Amino acid sequence: MKLSRLSLLSICGCLLGLMLLIGVGLHSLGQMQAKQGEIHQLIATQARITAFTSGSGALLHNRADPTLWDAFQVEAESIQQDLSAMAEEQPGARRAMRHIDYLMDALETAYHINAAATAETVIPHLDQRSRIVMNQIAGYGIALNSSLTEVVSQRQENIARDANRVAAGFAGAAAMFSLFCVVAFGLIYKRVIGPLRALSRATRQVESGDHDVRVPVSGSDEFADLSRTFNRMLGRQEGMVETLSSALATRRALIDSLPAHIALLDSDGNILEVNDQWRHYGTINGNRDNAFGVGRNYLTICQQADGESAETAFDTAEGLKAVLKGERESFTQEYPCHSPDQPCWFRMMASRLATGAGSDQRLGAVVMHVDITERKLAEQELKQLAYRDPLTGLANRMGFIDAFSRYIVQHGWRPQGIIALLDIREMRNINDAHGYETGDQLLITLARRLEKYLCHNTLIGRLSGDQFTLFLPNDDASRPHARLEELDDIFHRPVRIMEFDIEVSTRGSYTRLGEHERSAETLLHEVEIALHETRLRPGSTFHPYEPELSLAAQRRVILTRELRTALAEDQFELHYQPKVDLTTGEVIACEALIRWMHPERGMQMPGQFIGVAEQSQLIAPIGNWVLFEACRHLSEWQEAKLDLVRVSVNVSVDQFRLGDFTQTVREALETHAIDPTSLTLEITESVFSAESGMLRQQIDELHALGVRLSLDDFGTGYSSLLYLQQYPFDEIKIDMGFVRNILDEPLNRNIVSMILGISQVLGADTVAEGIENAAVRDVLLELGCRIGQGYYYSMPLEVEDFRWLLEKHTRLPMTPVTSPGVPHDNG
């Protein structure tokens, strides 16, 4: 039986016995109280009888009045009633009742004898008869007392006997209850003490290290389950001990194999244990103790350090103290530990050992030193790469900014200093002519010249492929041009590379530091803005930075942002300038010219925004918009059954640089179902400055597609007869600069005649731009030019007006032109 069930039954039995015992006791108590009541009643009855017998004599002797006699009779009847309740069980009670009857009869006889006497008369001496009666009454009273005494004695004996039985019954019940409790608890004790002693004995043996002990199992109670569980736990513990031992061995092996020096510290900083790497580090540093450092105090070692790393060691001690006190969970410190022959760095990490939940015990820490030499060397190398130009060894942009910032921190701001930017002219041509390897050697040589010429506190950097930046801290602010021209002379001296003597020239810009302190990034931005201005001024060599240049740059930024918005919100529109047959005035083609309808400034001509579009890389998307829009208009004219004319669209070199311009043109033609021969692409001579295989391939693909190709502004750029022979142009446009002055400059007339001859040889049409009067038209006709455009015939027209021109089949000019000086719009 389970101990829990046995205990429950024992408790229930004890409670039941206790309740029974209480019931018996209460019952016995009630009986005892009843018996005591009977005793008290007998004693009271005896007292009444005693008083009755005494009163009978006094009544007879004193001759009481009749009322007393009546009361005496009532009392006699009451006593007889009380005795009648005991008459069945007590013979003495029956005799007492008879004696009372005798006594009453004797008294009644005595009263009859003296009936003649009055109630008030007192008889001083009784007669003989009365004394006899009185003696009888006394005898009856004695007999009555005797009988009643016998009743009382018997009753007391009965009550005592009943009380003894009640007491014996209660004592027996109490004895049985006690015996049950003793048996129950004895049985429980017997069931508990044996297994408990076995478990206690086994526990002490396990505590002493004997893990082979087992607790004997008998029965199926809780102690048996506990014993079996204990035995299983011991069995598992053996496996756990083996596993733990294996894990500890594995942990030790892992810790020893880690490429770090590891030590375990107690709460005071004493070294308790170290790994193999720690011991090996001590060995290679001349310590023969296999337990290098064990037993010493780590904090003391740090506090006693001297030399270059002493301050770092002190910081380490303070950080480790905070970890050991529990003020922080971990602490990390990187420090150098260089030897005479090689650099070395370590990363020290201290972590507090975790405590159990709710524990206030102070534990120690684990300290680990990791060799980070490779990382530090790699960081130095990366910093070198990040801050140095790999070709020349000079500082790159980031390196120059860093060096300038450190210089200002060390030496202070130098108002008389300048930041200069030197740009090598025609570096691309040098690379194309001699190869990039020669170009690299040239840059290296020029860098060495700058380093040799400039003083030690001058900063030199290479910002990009052909740009060098200089910081001249002690320059004479009143003559920066002279100093920069001296630097320019360094570059002008020929550089011999292999068998070539290469001459270079520079252009540049500069900014004065002045009194207003600025960051290196701001200063470089200033000289770059000034260099941009230098490039815009062909005759300028070095241009200074002025605040107005930043305002202009800001305007360019704002204009660039507005151009992006214009593209997104379709603010551009196309105007069309007719191309006419100079003989008949018939419109045979047109040129699409872009206009910008600015929401605030109104109509913007191309000259106001095309330059910014080219600088901000927006010229290609704008050019593509023009292409698709012109094709859309062509499609509308085609659907309206108008006389179709060829539309010329200006194309930027940037559109070719993307490499997919042919696909863009094909998509525009297919989207609007346009015949390729209806589209003419006008390409400026600047295309030859970016001459490449990819460019030639795209132009050949466009020609094969059927699109007409026109060379715009011929005679003003980089064109040559070789290029004209290699590229399949269908049309050559004579620049307006030659056409306008054809009447006044014989050279212009000869140039136009030569271009017409070249076009005839190549089989290309010739278009004259900028015809502003009839005299110019007549000269062109005389020279053999048959196609032209200009304000003499028409200004660029909005699309609705040009459509009207097509619908009316109008010949140009519509009215005589009286003012030949109208400026020409070349788009």
C-alpha positions in Angstrom: 0.0 0.0 0.0 1.2 3.5 -0.8 2.4 5.5 2.1 0.1 8.3 1.1 -2.9 6.0 1.2 -1.8 4.5 4.5 -1.3 7.9 6.0 -4.7 9.0 4.8 -6.4 6.0 6.3 -4.5 6.5 9.6 -5.5 10.1 9.7 -9.1 9.2 8.9 -9.2 6.4 11.6 -7.7 8.7 14.2 -10.2 11.4 13.4 -13.1 8.9 13.5 -11.8 7.4 16.8 -11.3 10.9 18.2 -14.9 11.8 17.3 -16.2 8.5 18.8 -14.1 9.2 22.0 -15.6 12.7 22.2 -19.1 11.2 21.8 -18.5 8.6 24.5 -17.1 11.3 26.8 -20.0 13.6 26.2 -22.5 10.8 26.8 -20.7 9.7 30.0 -20.7 13.3 31.1 -24.4 13.5 30.6 -25.0 10.3 32.5 -22.8 11.5 35.4 -24.6 14.8 35.5 -28.0 12.9 35.5 -26.8 10.7 38.4 -25.6 13.7 40.3 -29.1 15.2 39.8 -30.7 12.1 41.2 -28.3 12.3 44.3 -29.3 15.9 44.8 -32.9 15.0 44.5 -32.6 12.2 47.1 -30.7 14.5 49.4 -33.4 17.1 49.0 -36.1 14.5 49.5 -34.3 13.2 52.6 -34.0 16.8 53.9 -37.8 17.3 53.3 -38.6 14.0 55.1 -36.3 15.0 58.0 -38.1 18.3 58.2 -41.4 16.4 57.8 -40.7 14.1 60.8 -39.5 17.0 62.9 -42.5 19.0 62.0 -44.9 16.2 62.8 -43.7 16.2 66.4 -43.8 19.9 66.7 -47.2 20.0 65.0 -48.6 17.5 67.5 -47.0 19.1 70.5 -48.0 22.7 69.6 -51.5 21.9 68.4 -51.2 23.9 65.2 -54.2 25.5 63.6 -56.0 23.6 60.8 -54.3 25.6 58.0 -50.9 24.2 59.1 -52.3 20.8 59.2 -53.6 21.1 55.7 -50.1 22.3 54.5 -48.6 19.4 56.3 -50.9 16.9 54.6 -50.0 18.5 51.2 -46.3 18.1 52.0 -46.8 14.5 52.9 -48.6 13.8 49.6 -45.7 15.6 47.7 -43.1 13.4 49.4 -45.0 10.3 48.7 -45.2 11.3 45.0 -41.4 11.7 44.9 -40.9 8.3 46.6 -43.4 6.6 44.3 -41.0 7.3 41.4 -38.4 5.2 43.2 -40.7 2.6 44.6 -40.3 0.0 41.8 -36.5 -0.1 42.1 -36.1 0.7 45.8 -38.0 -1.4 48.5 -37.0 1.2 51.1 -39.0 3.8 49.1 -42.1 1.7 49.4 -41.5 1.3 53.2 -41.0 5.0 53.5 -44.3 5.6 51.8 -46.0 3.3 54.2 -44.4 4.9 57.2 -45.6 8.3 56.0 -49.1 6.9 55.8 -48.7 5.5 59.4 -47.4 8.8 60.5 -50.2 10.7 59.0 -52.8 8.3 60.4 -51.2 8.7 63.9 -51.3 12.5 63.6 -54.9 12.4 62.4 -55.9 10.2 65.4 -54.0 12.6 67.7 -55.9 15.6 66.2 -59.2 13.9 66.6 -58.5 13.2 70.3 -57.9 16.9 70.9 -60.6 18.1 68.6 -62.5 19.6 71.4 -59.6 21.9 72.2 -59.4 25.3 70.5 -56.6 26.4 68.3 -55.6 29.2 70.6 -55.3 27.0 73.8 -51.9 25.8 74.7 -51.8 22.6 76.6 -48.8 22.7 78.9 -48.9 19.0 79.7 -49.9 16.2 77.3 -52.1 13.5 78.6 -51.1 9.8 78.5 -52.9 9.1 75.3 -51.3 12.0 73.6 -47.9 10.9 74.7 -48.4 7.4 73.4 -49.5 8.8 70.0 -46.5 11.2 70.0 -44.2 8.3 70.7 -45.7 6.4 67.9 -45.2 9.4 65.6 -41.6 9.5 66.7 -41.2 5.8 66.0 -42.7 6.2 62.6 -40.4 9.1 61.9 -37.4 7.1 62.8 -38.6 4.2 60.7 -39.2 6.7 57.9 -35.7 8.2 58.1 -34.3 4.7 58.2 -36.2 3.7 55.1 -35.2 6.8 53.3 -31.5 6.4 54.4 -31.7 2.9 52.9 -33.1 4.3 49.7 -30.4 6.9 49.5 -27.7 4.4 50.2 -29.0 2.0 47.5 -29.4 4.8 45.1 -25.9 6.0 45.7 -24.6 2.5 45.2 -26.5 2.3 41.9 -25.2 5.7 40.8 -21.7 4.8 41.8 -21.9 1.5 39.9 -23.3 3.3 36.8 -20.5 5.9 37.1 -17.9 3.2 37.3 -19.4 1.6 34.2 -19.3 4.9 32.3 -15.8 5.6 33.4 -14.7 2.1 32.4 -16.4 2.5 29.0 -14.7 5.8 28.4 -11.4 4.5 29.5 -11.8 1.5 27.2 -12.6 3.7 24.3 -9.6 5.9 25.1 -7.4 2.9 25.3 -8.7 1.5 22.0 -8.1 4.9 20.4 -4.6 5.1 21.8 -3.9 1.6 20.6 -5.1 2.4 17.1 -3.0 5.5 17.0 0.1 3.6 18.2 -0.5 0.8 15.7 -1.1 3.2 12.8 1.8 5.5 13.5 4.0 2.5 14.3 3.1 1.0 11.0 3.9 4.3 9.2 7.1 4.6 11.1 8.1 1.1 10.2 7.3 1.8 6.6 9.3 5.1 6.6 12.3 4.6 8.8 13.8 1.7 6.8 13.8 3.2 3.3 14.7 6.6 4.8 17.7 5.2 6.6 18.7 3.4 3.3 18.4 6.7 1.4 20.3 8.6 4.0 23.1 6.0 4.0 23.3 6.0 0.3 23.3 9.8 0.1 26.3 9.9 2.6 28.1 7.3 0.5 27.5 9.3 -2.7 28.7 12.5 -0.9 31.9 10.6 0.1 32.5 9.8 -3.5 31.1 6.3 -3.8 28.9 6.5 -6.9 28.4 2.7 -7.2 26.1 2.5 -4.2 22.4 1.6 -4.9 19.4 1.8 -2.6 17.5 -1.5 -2.1 14.0 -1.4 -3.5 11.0 -3.2 -1.9 7.3 -2.8 -2.3 5.6 -0.2 -4.4 5.2 2.7 -2.2 6.6 6.2 -2.6 9.9 5.3 -0.9 10.2 2.5 -3.4 9.6 5.0 -6.3 12.0 7.4 -4.6 14.6 4.7 -4.3 14.2 3.6 -7.9 14.5 7.3 -9.0 17.5 7.8 -6.8 19.1 4.7 -8.3 18.3 6.0 -11.8 19.8 9.4 -11.0 22.9 7.7 -9.7 23.1 5.8 -13.0 22.6 8.9 -15.0 25.0 10.8 -12.8 27.7 8.3 -13.8 26.9 9.0 -17.4 26.8 12.7 -16.7 30.1 12.5 -14.9 31.6 10.8 -17.8 30.0 13.2 -20.2 31.1 16.2 -18.1 34.6 14.8 -17.8 34.7 14.4 -21.5 33.2 17.9 -22.0 35.7 19.4 -19.6 38.5 17.6 -21.5 37.0 18.9 -24.7 36.7 22.4 -23.3 40.2 22.3 -22.1 41.3 21.1 -25.5 39.3 23.8 -27.3 40.5 26.5 -25.0 44.1 25.3 -25.4 43.7 25.3 -29.2 42.3 28.8 -29.3 44.7 31.3 -30.8 44.4 33.5 -27.7 46.0 33.7 -24.3 43.3 32.9 -21.8 43.3 33.2 -18.0 40.7 32.7 -15.3 40.7 35.2 -12.4 39.0 35.2 -9.1 37.1 38.1 -7.6 40.3 39.7 -6.4 42.1 39.5 -9.7 44.3 36.5 -8.8 45.1 34.2 -11.7 43.6 30.8 -11.1 44.2 29.0 -14.4 45.7 29.6 -17.8 45.6 27.8 -21.2 48.5 26.5 -23.3 48.7 29.6 -25.4 49.2 31.7 -22.3 51.9 29.3 -21.0 53.5 29.2 -24.5 53.6 33.0 -24.6 55.4 33.0 -21.2 57.9 30.4 -22.5 58.9 32.2 -25.6 59.4 35.3 -23.5 61.9 33.6 -21.2 59.7 32.3 -18.4 60.4 28.6 -17.6 57.4 28.2 -15.2 54.9 25.9 -16.8 52.1 27.7 -14.9 53.2 31.1 -16.1 51.4 33.7 -14.1 49.2 31.4 -12.0 48.9 32.6 -8.4 49.9 36.2 -9.3 47.5 39.1 -9.2 46.6 40.4 -12.7 45.8 43.9 -11.4 49.2 44.2 -9.7 51.0 43.1 -12.8 49.2 45.9 -14.8 49.8 48.5 -12.1 53.5 47.7 -12.0 54.0 48.0 -15.8 56.4 50.6 -17.1 57.6 51.7 -20.5 55.6 53.0 -23.5 52.6 50.8 -22.7 52.4 51.7 -19.0 49.4 54.1 -19.5 47.5 51.4 -21.5 48.2 48.9 -18.7 46.8 51.3 -16.1 43.7 51.7 -18.1 43.4 47.9 -18.4 43.7 47.6 -14.6 40.9 50.1 -14.1 38.6 48.5 -16.6 39.3 45.0 -15.1 38.5 46.3 -11.6 35.1 47.5 -12.8 34.4 44.1 -14.3 35.4 42.3 -11.1 33.3 44.6 -9.0 30.3 43.9 -11.3 30.1 47.6 -12.4 30.3 46.4 -16.0 29.9 43.1 -17.8 33.0 43.4 -20.1 36.0 45.5 -20.9 38.1 45.7 -24.1 41.4 47.2 -24.7 43.8 47.2 -27.7 47.5 47.8 -27.0 50.8 47.5 -28.8 53.4 45.0 -27.7 56.2 45.5 -30.2 59.4 43.6 -30.1 62.7 45.0 -31.4 62.4 43.0 -34.6 58.7 43.0 -35.4 55.5 44.9 -34.5 52.8 43.3 -32.5 49.4 44.2 -31.2 47.0 42.5 -28.8 43.3 42.9 -28.0 42.5 42.3 -24.4 39.0 41.3 -23.5 37.7 40.7 -19.9 34.3 39.3 -19.3 32.6 38.8 -15.9 31.6 35.2 -15.0 27.8 34.8 -14.8 26.2 34.2 -11.4 23.1 32.2 -10.6 19.7 33.9 -10.5 19.4 35.9 -7.3 22.9 35.1 -6.2 25.0 37.9 -4.6 28.2 35.9 -4.8 31.1 37.8 -6.3 32.7 35.7 -9.0 35.8 36.4 -11.1 36.4 37.0 -14.8 37.9 35.5 -17.9 40.7 37.5 -19.5 41.6 36.8 -23.1 44.4 38.3 -25.2 44.1 37.9 -28.9 46.9 38.6 -31.3 45.6 41.2 -33.8 48.9 42.0 -35.5 47.6 40.9 -38.9 44.5 43.0 -38.6 46.4 46.0 -37.6 48.9 45.6 -40.4 46.0 45.1 -42.8 44.3 48.3 -41.4 47.5 50.2 -42.0 47.7 48.8 -45.5 44.0 49.6 -46.1 44.6 53.1 -44.8 47.5 53.5 -47.1 45.3 52.4 -50.0 42.5 54.6 -48.9 44.6 57.7 -48.3 47.3 57.2 -51.0 47.3 57.3 -54.7 48.6 53.9 -55.8 50.3 55.2 -58.9 52.3 58.2 -57.6 52.3 57.5 -53.9 50.9 61.0 -53.2 47.9 61.6 -51.0 44.6 61.0 -52.7 41.5 63.1 -52.0 40.8 61.5 -48.6 44.5 61.5 -47.7 44.8 65.2 -48.6 41.8 66.1 -46.5 43.1 64.1 -43.6 46.7 65.5 -43.9 45.3 69.1 -44.1 43.1 68.6 -41.1 46.0 67.2 -39.1 48.2 70.1 -40.2 45.6 72.7 -39.0 45.3 70.9 -35.7 49.1 71.0 -35.2 50.0 74.3 -36.6 46.8 76.3 -36.6 45.0 78.2 -39.4 47.3 79.9 -41.9 45.4 82.9 -43.4 48.3 83.6 -45.9 48.1 80.0 -47.3 46.5 78.9 -50.5 45.0 75.7 -51.9 45.9 75.2 -55.6 44.6 72.8 -58.2 46.8 72.0 -61.3 45.2 70.3 -64.3 47.4 68.8 -67.0 46.1 69.9 -70.5 45.6 67.3 -73.2 46.4 64.3 -70.9 44.0 62.2 -73.0 45.9 63.0 -76.1 49.1 61.9 -74.5 47.5 58.6 -73.5 46.1 58.1 -77.0 49.4 59.0 -78.6 51.9 57.1 -76.4 49.8 54.7 -74.4 48.6 54.6 -70.8 51.8 53.2 -69.5 53.7 56.2 -70.8 51.0 58.4 -69.3 51.4 56.8 -65.9 55.2 57.3 -66.1 54.6 60.9 -66.9 52.4 61.4 -63.9 54.9 59.7 -61.6 57.7 61.9 -62.9 55.7 65.1 -62.4 54.8 64.0 -58.9 58.5 63.5 -58.0 59.2 67.0 -59.4 56.6 68.6 -57.2 57.9 66.8 -54.1 61.5 67.9 -54.9 60.6 71.5 -55.6 58.2 72.1 -52.7 59.3 72.4 -49.1 58.7 69.7 -46.5 55.6 71.3 -44.9 53.8 71.6 -48.2 51.0 69.1 -48.8 50.7 67.5 -52.3 47.9 65.3 -53.5 46.5 63.8 -56.7 42.8 64.2 -56.9 42.2 62.5 -60.2 43.9 61.2 -63.3 45.4 64.6 -64.4 44.8 66.9 -61.4 47.3 67.7 -58.6 46.3 69.6 -55.5 48.7 71.6 -53.4 48.6 73.3 -50.0 51.1 76.2 -49.8 50.9 77.3 -46.1 53.4 80.1 -46.2 52.7 81.6 -49.6 52.7 85.3 -50.2 49.1 86.0 -50.6 49.8 89.1 -52.7 51.5 87.1 -55.5 49.8 83.7 -55.8 49.9 83.9 -59.6 53.7 84.2 -59.6 54.1 81.2 -57.4 51.7 79.1 -59.5 53.5 80.1 -62.6 56.7 78.8 -61.1 54.9 75.5 -60.5 53.7 75.6 -64.1 57.3 75.9 -65.3 58.1 72.6 -63.6 55.5 71.0 -65.8 56.6 72.8 -68.9 60.1 71.2 -68.8 60.1 68.2 -71.2 59.8 64.8 -69.7 61.8 62.1 -71.4 60.2 58.7 -71.2 62.0 56.0 -73.2 62.8 57.6 -76.5 60.1 60.3 -76.3 60.3 63.9 -75.0 56.9 64.8 -73.8 55.9 68.4 -73.2 52.9 69.3 -71.1 51.2 72.4 -70.0 48.8 73.1 -67.1 45.9 75.2 -66.1 44.6 75.6 -62.7 42.9 77.5 -59.9 43.4 78.5 -56.3 41.7 79.7 -53.2 43.1 81.8 -50.4 42.6 80.5 -46.9 42.0 84.0 -45.5 40.7 84.7 -42.1 37.5 82.6 -42.4 38.3 79.0 -41.4 36.8 76.3 -43.6 37.2 72.6 -43.9 39.4 70.9 -46.4 36.4 69.6 -48.3 35.1 73.2 -48.7 38.5 74.4 -49.9 38.7 71.6 -52.4 35.2 72.4 -53.6 36.2 76.0 -54.0 39.3 75.3 -56.2 37.2 72.8 -58.3 34.6 75.5 -58.9 37.4 77.9 -59.9 39.0 75.3 -62.2 35.7 75.0 -64.0 35.8 78.7 -64.6 39.3 78.4 -65.9 38.2 75.8 -68.4 35.4 78.1 -69.6 38.0 80.9 -70.3 40.4 79.6 -73.0 42.9 82.4 -72.4 43.1 81.9 -68.6 45.8 79.9 -66.9 45.0 80.2 -63.2 41.7 81.5 -62.0 41.1 82.4 -58.3 38.0 81.4 -56.4 35.5 84.1 -55.8 32.2 83.8 -53.8 30.3 84.6 -57.0 31.5 81.4 -58.5 29.7 79.4 -55.8 26.6 81.4 -56.5 26.9 80.5 -60.2 27.5 76.8 -59.2 24.4 76.9 -57.0 22.5 78.3 -59.9 23.7 75.5 -62.1 22.6 73.0 -59.4 19.2 74.7 -59.2 18.9 74.7 -63.0 19.8 71.0 -63.1 17.1 70.2 -60.6 14.6 72.2 -62.6 15.6 70.4 -65.8 14.9 67.1 -64.1 11.5 68.4 -63.0 10.9 69.6 -66.6 11.6 66.1 -68.0 9.3 64.5 -65.4 6.5 67.0 -65.9 6.8 67.4 -69.7 7.6 71.1 -69.7 9.6 70.9 -73.0 8.2 71.5 -76.4 9.5 71.4 -80.0 9.6 74.2 -82.6 10.3 73.4 -86.2 12.5 75.6 -88.6 11.8 74.8 -92.2 14.6 73.7 -94.6 13.7 74.9 -98.1 14.7 74.4 -101.7 16.6 77.6 -102.4 15.5 77.5 -106.0 11.8 77.2 -105.5 11.2 78.1 -101.8 9.4 74.7 -101.3 9.6 73.3 -97.8 11.4 70.0 -98.1 12.5 69.3 -94.5 12.7 70.9 -91.0 14.9 70.9 -88.0 13.3 70.1 -84.5 14.5 72.7 -82.0 13.7 72.3 -78.3 12.1 75.0 -76.1 11.5 75.0 -72.4 8.3 76.5 -71.2 9.4 77.3 -67.6 6.4 77.6 -65.2 7.9 80.8 -63.7 10.3 82.3 -66.3 8.4 81.5 -69.4 10.0 80.4 -72.7 13.6 79.4 -72.3 15.9 79.1 -75.4 18.3 76.2 -75.7 21.4 78.4 -75.1 20.0 79.0 -71.6 20.0 75.4 -70.4 21.7 73.1 -72.9 25.2 73.8 -71.5 24.0 72.8 -68.0 22.2 69.8 -69.4 25.5 68.6 -70.9 27.4 69.1 -67.6 24.8 67.4 -65.5 24.5 64.3 -67.8 20.9 65.2 -68.7 21.6 65.9 -72.4 21.1 62.2 -73.3 17.6 61.9 -71.7 16.6 65.3 -73.1 17.9 64.3 -76.6 15.9 61.0 -76.4 12.8 63.0 -75.5 13.3 65.2 -78.5 13.7 62.1 -80.7 10.4 60.5 -79.5 8.5 63.7 -79.7 9.6 64.5 -83.2 8.6 61.0 -84.3 5.2 61.5 -82.7 4.7 64.7 -84.6 5.8 62.9 -87.8 3.2 60.2 -87.1 0.4 62.8 -86.6 1.3 64.5 -89.9 1.3 61.1 -91.6 -2.2 60.3 -90.3 -3.4 63.7 -91.4 -2.3 62.9 -95.0 0.0 65.9 -95.1 3.0 66.2 -97.5 5.6 64.5 -95.4 9.0 66.2 -94.9 12.1 64.9 -93.3 12.6 66.0 -89.7 16.1 66.6 -88.4 16.9 65.9 -84.7 20.1 67.1 -83.0 22.0 64.2 -81.3 24.5 64.6 -78.5 27.8 62.7 -78.3 26.6 61.6 -74.8 23.7 59.7 -76.4 26.3 57.6 -78.3 28.4 57.0 -75.2 25.6 55.0 -73.6 26.1 52.3 -76.3 22.4 51.6 -77.0 21.5 54.7 -79.1 20.7 52.5 -82.2 18.1 50.6 -80.2 16.6 53.8 -78.9 16.2 55.1 -82.5 14.7 51.8 -83.6 12.3 51.9 -80.7 11.2 55.4 -81.5 10.6 54.5 -85.2 8.6 51.4 -84.3 6.6 53.0 -81.6 5.2 55.7 -84.0 5.4 53.6 -87.2 7.8 56.1 -88.9 9.7 55.4 -92.2 13.5 55.6 -91.2 14.2 57.8 -94.2 11.9 60.5 -92.8 14.3 61.0 -89.9 17.6 62.8 -90.0 20.1 62.7 -87.1 22.3 65.8 -86.9 25.6 65.1 -85.2 28.1 67.9 -84.4 31.8 67.6 -85.3 32.5 67.1 -81.6 31.6 63.5 -82.2 35.1 62.9 -83.5 36.6 64.0 -80.1 35.1 60.8 -78.7 35.9 58.7 -81.8 35.9 55.0 -80.9 35.0 51.6 -82.3 31.7 51.7 -80.4 30.8 55.1 -81.9 31.6 53.9 -85.4 29.6 50.7 -85.0 26.5 52.7 -83.8 26.7 55.1 -86.8 27.1 52.2 -89.2 24.0 50.5 -87.6 22.0 53.7 -87.9 23.0 54.1 -91.5 22.0 50.4 -92.1 18.7 51.1 -90.4 17.9 53.7 -93.1 18.1 56.8 -91.0 19.8 59.8 -92.6 22.9 61.2 -90.9 23.9 64.8 -91.1 27.2 66.4 -90.0 26.3 69.6 -88.2 28.5 72.8 -87.9 31.0 71.5 -90.4 34.3 73.3 -90.4 34.3 74.5 -86.8 35.4 71.3 -84.9 37.6 68.2 -85.1 36.5 66.9 -88.5 39.0 65.8 -91.2 38.7 64.3 -94.6 39.7 61.0 -93.1 36.7 61.0 -90.7 34.4 62.1 -93.5 35.6 59.2 -95.6 35.1 56.7 -92.7 31.6 57.8 -91.6 28.6 57.4 -93.9 27.1 61.0 -93.7 24.2 61.7 -96.0 24.2 65.4 -95.4 26.8 68.1 -94.5 25.6 71.4 -92.9 27.7 74.5 -93.5 28.1 76.4 -90.3 26.3 79.8 -90.1 29.5 81.6 -89.3 30.7 81.0 -92.9 27.3 81.7 -94.4 26.6 85.0 -92.7 29.8 86.7 -93.8 29.9 85.1 -97.3 29.3 88.5 -98.9 32.0 90.3 -97.0 34.8 87.7 -96.6 36.2 86.1 -99.7 37.7 83.4 -97.5 34.3 82.4 -96.3 33.1 82.2 -99.9 36.0 79.9 -100.7 35.4 77.7 -97.7 31.7 77.3 -98.6 32.7 76.4 -102.1 35.2 73.9 -100.8 32.6 72.3 -98.5 30.2 72.0 -101.5 32.9 70.3 -103.5 33.6 67.8 -100.7 29.9 67.1 -100.3 29.7 66.4 -104.1 32.7 64.1 -103.9 31.1 62.2 -100.9 27.7 62.1 -102.6 26.1 64.0 -99.7 23.6 66.8 -99.7 24.7 70.3 -98.4 22.6 72.5 -96.2 23.5 76.1 -95.5 22.5 77.5 -92.1 21.9 81.1 -91.2 20.5 82.5 -94.5 19.2 85.9 -93.5 18.6 87.7 -96.8 18.1 87.2 -100.5 21.7 88.2 -101.4 23.2 85.4 -99.3 20.7 83.0 -100.9 21.7 84.2 -104.4 25.4 83.6 -103.7 24.7 80.1 -102.3 22.7 79.3 -105.5 25.6 80.7 -107.6 28.0 78.4 -105.7 25.7 75.4 -106.2 24.1 75.0 -102.8 20.4 74.0 -103.2 19.1 73.6 -99.6 19.2 76.1 -96.8 17.5 77.4 -93.7 17.4 80.7 -91.8 15.4 83.6 -90.7 15.1 84.8 -94.3 12.7 82.0 -94.8 11.2 81.4 -91.4 11.9 81.5 -87.7 11.4 78.3 -85.8 7.6 77.7 -85.6 5.4 76.1 -83.0 4.1 72.7 -84.1 0.6 74.0 -84.9 2.0 76.8 -87.1 4.4 74.4 -88.9 1.5 72.0 -89.5 -0.5 74.9 -91.0 2.5 75.6 -93.3 2.3 72.0 -94.5 -1.4 72.0 -95.0 -1.3 75.2 -97.1 1.7 74.0 -99.2 3.2 77.4 -98.6 6.4 78.4 -100.3 8.9 80.5 -98.4 9.6 83.3 -97.8 6.0 84.3 -97.3 6.7 88.1 -97.1 9.8 90.1 -98.1 12.4 90.4 -95.3 13.4 94.0 -94.6 15.6 93.5 -91.6 18.4 91.0 -92.4 20.0 91.4 -89.0 17.7 89.0 -87.1 19.7 86.6 -85.0 19.7 83.0 -85.9 18.6 80.2 -83.6 20.7 77.1 -84.1 18.7 75.1 -81.5 
